Amino acid sequence: MPKAARYDDVAGFYAAGWPDDVDDPASVRLLDLLGPLAGRRVLDVACGHGRISRALARRGAAVVGVDLSSALVERAREAERESPLGIGYVHADATEPGTLDAIEPSGVGAFDAVVCAFGLSDIDDLEGAAATAARGLRPGGVFACSLLHPCFPGGQGVSGSWPGDAGYHAEGWWRADGERSTLRRQVGANHRTLSTYLNTLRRHGLWLDEMDEPEPAREWAATRPDAARFPVFLVMRCVRRSRAQPAISA
C-alpha cells in the first residue's frame, strides 16, 4: 500500500488552484513537445487531480494516471465520473518496481509516452521514477516533463528552487518560506541540480531530445518583475533509446 503523501492534506487547495484550463506556458509547451496524441497510450506520473491527464485524453490519447496521493486520485476519479474521458487512475507509488505491472499487465514497453507535469521535484526517489518511466516506454517512446527550473533563484516573496540560506548545489528536500510560494510552503520540494536530472534520466536510457525554458505568463511576471528576469520553468522531452542500443560512454 502506498505511503501517505504530502499532498493528501492540501488536495482541495491544489485542485482549486490549478483548474482544467491548461493555458499556462509550461503546460502548453509540455503538450507541444508530445506532438500528436490521437491513438497513443500515455502514462501520467504524479497525475494529481488529473488536470494534465484530461488534457491528454481530450487530444485523443488513451491515458492512465498514477499518483501517491489518495486524496488527489479520488478527485481525479470524481472528475472522470462527472465527465468520462476513458482515463484510468491508479493510487500507487510510481517509484516502486512493481507498480508498472499493477498499472499495465503487459508491462515493459506498454506506453508510447510518459508525462510528468511539475511532479519530479515532489518525488523523493528520482531514480525510481526514471526507472518506471523508462521501463514503461516502448523503444523510441517519449518521456516529457515540466518543472520549476532548477536554476531559478527566486525573487521578492518568491522562493527559488533551493533554500534561501543555501546555494544551488545544496540538493535535498526543503520547505519554501516565500510569502507568494503558497503551495511549496505547505508541501515542500526536492531541489536537484540540472545535471542530476539529466544524468539520472540518461542512466535509465532516457536521452534528452529537446528542452525549453518558457517565459512565465505576463500577469505573473508583471507582479514579480525581479523573479521573472530569471529562468522560471524547464520543459524537457527525452526519447527512450532501444534496449539493444549500447549507451555512449562519456
ABEGO torsion letter per residue (X at the ends): XBBBBAAAAAAAAAAAABBABBABAAAAAAAAAAEBABGBBBBBBGAEAGAAAAAAAAAGBBBBBBBABAAAAAAAAAAAAABBAGBBBBBBBAABAAAAAAABAAEBGABABBBBBGAAAABABAAAAAAAAAAABBBGBBBBBBBBBAABAEBBGBBBABBAABBAABBEBBBBABAABAAAAAAEBBBBBAAAAAAAAAAAGBBBABBBBBBBBAAAAAABAAAAABBABBBBBBBBBBAABBBBBX
